[in-house]
Amino acid sequence: MSLWKEFKAFAMRGNVIDMAVGIIIGAAFGKIVNSLVNDVLMPPLGMLLGQMDFSEFSITLRDAVVSETGQVVSQAVKINYGMFINTVINFIIVAAAIFALIKIINLAKKKEEAAAPAPTPSRQELLLEEIRDILKSR
């Protein structure tokens, strides 16, 4: 099999396409969660903590160097742990949402499996059962 045919067979498999769709939806969902955290959750949380904005929390390792003319010669070196806090909150929200979604899907599957009627035996199986019963009665 040529390399192109092998790649085409791989790329057209259902799992690869499902994964691609999942990644695209995940990226869009990530933007929604970022907005939820940054625009909805963090402002009230910052207000409760005394008008603090987590994204501004940082530790300055080295201040910026500014020339006499006011131009920045070198940028400040900072550890932005506030942005890290925002990212951790984003992750927790995404993980909780995915957990809830999987939980709902599993419950729906269990209900569907419980509600499904037992499959009826085929004509061939019925005939074999009759033959078995006749042989037992002899």
C-alpha positions as CSV (number, residue, x, y, z in Angstrom):
1,M,0.0,0.0,0.0
2,S,1.4,3.4,-0.9
3,L,2.1,6.0,1.7
4,W,-0.7,8.2,0.4
5,K,-3.3,5.5,0.5
6,E,-2.2,4.5,4.0
7,F,-2.4,8.1,5.2
8,K,-5.9,8.5,3.5
9,A,-7.2,5.4,5.2
10,F,-5.9,6.7,8.6
11,A,-7.3,10.2,8.2
12,M,-10.7,9.0,7.1
13,R,-11.2,6.6,10.0
14,G,-14.1,7.6,12.2
15,N,-12.0,8.1,15.4
16,V,-9.7,10.7,13.7
17,I,-12.6,12.7,12.4
18,D,-14.4,12.5,15.8
19,M,-11.2,13.7,17.5
20,A,-10.8,16.6,15.1
21,V,-14.4,17.7,15.8
22,G,-13.8,17.4,19.5
23,I,-10.6,19.5,19.3
24,I,-12.5,22.3,17.4
25,I,-15.4,22.3,19.8
26,G,-13.0,22.2,22.7
27,A,-11.2,25.3,21.4
28,A,-14.5,27.1,21.1
29,F,-15.5,25.9,24.6
30,G,-12.2,27.2,25.9
31,K,-13.0,30.7,24.7
32,I,-16.3,30.5,26.4
33,V,-14.8,29.4,29.7
34,N,-12.1,32.1,29.5
35,S,-14.8,34.7,29.1
36,L,-16.8,33.2,32.0
37,V,-13.8,33.3,34.3
38,N,-12.4,36.7,33.3
39,D,-15.6,38.6,32.7
40,V,-18.1,36.9,35.1
41,L,-16.4,35.1,38.0
42,M,-13.2,37.1,38.6
43,P,-14.7,40.6,39.0
44,P,-17.0,39.7,41.9
45,L,-14.2,37.5,43.4
46,G,-11.8,40.5,43.1
47,M,-14.5,42.7,44.7
48,L,-14.9,40.4,47.7
49,L,-11.1,40.4,48.1
50,G,-10.9,44.2,48.2
51,Q,-11.1,45.4,44.5
52,M,-8.3,43.1,43.5
53,D,-7.7,42.0,39.9
54,F,-6.0,38.6,39.9
55,S,-4.5,39.2,36.5
56,E,-2.4,42.1,38.0
57,F,-0.8,39.9,40.7
58,S,2.9,39.5,39.9
59,I,6.3,39.4,41.5
60,T,8.8,41.7,39.9
61,L,12.3,40.1,39.6
62,R,13.8,43.1,37.8
63,D,12.4,46.5,37.1
64,A,12.2,47.9,33.6
65,V,15.2,50.0,32.6
66,V,14.2,53.4,31.2
67,S,16.5,55.8,29.4
68,E,16.7,59.5,30.2
69,T,14.5,60.2,27.1
70,G,11.8,58.0,28.5
71,Q,12.3,55.0,26.2
72,V,12.2,51.5,27.7
73,V,15.7,50.0,27.3
74,S,14.7,46.6,28.8
75,Q,11.4,45.3,29.9
76,A,10.6,44.4,33.5
77,V,11.0,40.7,34.4
78,K,7.9,39.5,36.3
79,I,6.3,36.3,37.5
80,N,2.6,36.7,36.7
81,Y,1.1,34.4,39.2
82,G,-2.3,36.1,39.0
83,M,-2.6,35.0,35.4
84,F,-1.7,31.5,36.6
85,I,-4.6,31.7,39.1
86,N,-6.9,32.6,36.3
87,T,-5.7,29.7,34.2
88,V,-6.2,27.2,37.1
89,I,-9.7,28.5,37.6
90,N,-10.3,28.0,33.9
91,F,-9.1,24.5,34.1
92,I,-11.2,23.6,37.1
93,I,-14.3,25.0,35.4
94,V,-13.6,23.1,32.2
95,A,-12.9,19.9,34.1
96,A,-16.1,20.2,36.1
97,A,-18.1,20.9,32.9
98,I,-16.7,17.9,31.2
99,F,-17.2,15.7,34.2
100,A,-20.9,16.8,34.4
101,L,-21.4,16.2,30.7
102,I,-19.8,12.7,30.9
103,K,-22.0,11.9,34.0
104,I,-25.1,13.0,32.1
105,I,-24.2,10.9,29.0
106,N,-23.5,7.8,31.2
107,L,-26.9,8.2,33.0
108,A,-28.6,8.5,29.6
109,K,-26.9,5.4,28.3
110,K,-27.8,3.4,31.4
111,K,-31.5,4.4,31.1
112,E,-31.4,3.6,27.4
113,E,-29.9,0.1,28.0
114,A,-32.4,-0.6,30.8
115,A,-35.4,0.5,28.6
116,A,-34.2,-1.6,25.6
117,P,-36.4,-4.7,25.2
118,A,-34.6,-8.1,25.1
119,P,-33.9,-9.1,21.5
120,T,-36.4,-11.7,20.1
121,P,-34.8,-15.0,19.1
122,S,-34.4,-15.6,15.3
123,R,-36.4,-18.2,13.5
124,Q,-33.4,-20.4,13.4
125,E,-32.9,-20.2,17.2
126,L,-36.6,-21.1,17.8
127,L,-36.3,-24.1,15.6
128,L,-33.1,-25.2,17.4
129,E,-34.9,-24.9,20.7
130,E,-37.8,-27.0,19.5
131,I,-35.4,-29.7,18.3
132,R,-33.6,-29.6,21.7
133,D,-36.9,-30.0,23.5
134,I,-38.0,-32.9,21.3
135,L,-34.7,-34.6,21.9
136,K,-35.0,-34.1,25.7
137,S,-38.5,-35.6,25.7
138,R,-37.3,-38.9,24.1
